[in-house]
């Protein structure tokens, strides 16, 4: 799976399931049978944040960053 496809899948997942940590996103995609390189996964998630399509916010209760789709 290339990075652009991975970005679309991540946005779709976050749109349907709400805020998730990067580990949760990765685990759900693996469970659904997607095959991807972890470096490409991290790059895709970082690019989505830089592009403003996904927001990264600290969750102090969970002690992790949560990622969610921004409103258009």
SEGUFI-18452 format. One record per atom (N, C-alpha, C): x, y, z; residue in three letters. Coordinates in steps of 0.1 Angstrom, whole numbers, plus 5000, padded with zeros to 4 digits. Layout:
<rs>
XYZAla/...
</rs>
This chain:
<rs>
500849885000Unk/500050005000Unk/500950125000Unk/500650214991Unk/501450334990Unk/500950445001Unk/501750545002Unk/501450645013Unk/500150715011Unk/499850744998Unk/498550814995Unk/497350734999Unk/497450604995Unk/496350504999Unk/496250495014Unk/497350495020Unk/497350485035Unk/496750605041Unk/497050725036Unk/496450845041Unk/494850845040Unk/494350795029Unk/492950785027Unk/492350685037Unk/492950575039Unk/492450475048Unk/492450535063Unk/493450605066Unk/493550665080Unk/492450765082Unk/492250855072Unk/491150955073Unk/489750885074Unk/489550775066Unk/488350705066Unk/488050645080Unk/489150585085Unk/489050515098Unk/488650615109Unk/489450725109Unk/489150835120Unk/487850895118Unk/487350915106Unk/486050965103Unk/484950875109Unk/485150745107Unk/484050655112Unk/484150625127Unk/485350615132Unk/485550565146Unk/485950665156Unk/486150785152Unk/486550895161Unk/487950895165Unk/488350975175Unk/489750995179Unk/490450865183Unk/491650845179Unk/492450725182Unk/493850755184Unk/494650675191Unk/496050695192Unk/496650635180Unk/497950665177Unk/498550605165Unk/498650455167Unk/498850405179Unk/498950255181Unk/497550195178Unk/496450255182Unk/495150205179Unk/494850205164Unk/495250315157Unk/495050325143Unk/495850205136Unk/497050195140Unk/497950085134Unk/497249955136Unk/496849925149Unk/496349795152Unk/495049765145Unk/494149865143Unk/492949845136Unk/493149815121Unk/494149885115Unk/494449865101Unk/495049725099Unk/495849685108Unk/496449545107Unk/495349445109Unk/494349465118Unk/493249365120Unk/492449355107Unk/492249475100Unk/491449475088Unk/492149415076Unk/493449375078Unk/494149315068Unk/495049405059Unk/495149525062Unk/496049615054Unk/497449585057Unk/498249585047Unk/499749565048Unk/500449695044Unk/501249735054Unk/502049865051Unk/503249865059Unk/504149945055Unk/505449965062Unk/505250065073Unk/505850035085Unk/505550125096Unk/506150265094Unk/507250275087Unk/507750415084Unk/506850495075Unk/506250425065Unk/505250495057Unk/504050535065Unk/503650445074Unk/502450475083Unk/502750605091Unk/503850615097Unk/504250735105Unk/504350855096Unk/504950835085Unk/505050955075Unk/503650995071Unk/502850905068Unk/501450935063Unk/500651015074Unk/500750965086Unk/500051035097Unk/500651175100Unk/501951185099Unk/502551315101Unk/502251415090Unk/502151365078Unk/501751445066Unk/500351495068Unk/499451405072Unk/498051445074Unk/497951555085Unk/498751545095Unk/498751655105Unk/499251785099Unk/500351775092Unk/500951895086Unk/499951965076Unk/499251885069Unk/498351925059Unk/497051985065Unk/496851965078Unk/495652015085Unk/494451925083Unk/494651805078Unk/493451715076Unk/493151635089Unk/494251615097Unk/494151545109Unk/494751625120Unk/494051635132Unk/494551705143Unk/495151615153Unk/496251655159Unk/496951575170Unk/496751655183Unk/496251585193Unk/495951655205Unk/496351565217Unk/496951625227Unk/497351545239Unk/496151505247Unk/496151375251Unk/495151325260Unk/495851295274Unk/495551375283Unk/496251365296Unk/495751245304Unk/494551205302Unk/493951085309Unk/494650955303Unk/494850955290Unk/495450835284Unk/496950845283Unk/497450965285Unk/498950985284Unk/499450945270Unk/498650985260Unk/499050965246Unk/498451085238Unk/498951085225Unk/498351185216Unk/497151115209Unk/496151185207Unk/494951135200Unk/494951215186Unk/494551135176Unk/494451195163Unk/492951185159Unk/492551295152Unk/491151295147Unk/491051385135Unk/490051355127Unk/489851435115Unk/489351575118Unk/489851675112Unk/489451805114Unk/488151835105Unk/487351925110Unk/486151965102Unk/486552045090Unk/486052025079Unk/486352095067Unk/485652225066Unk/
</rs>
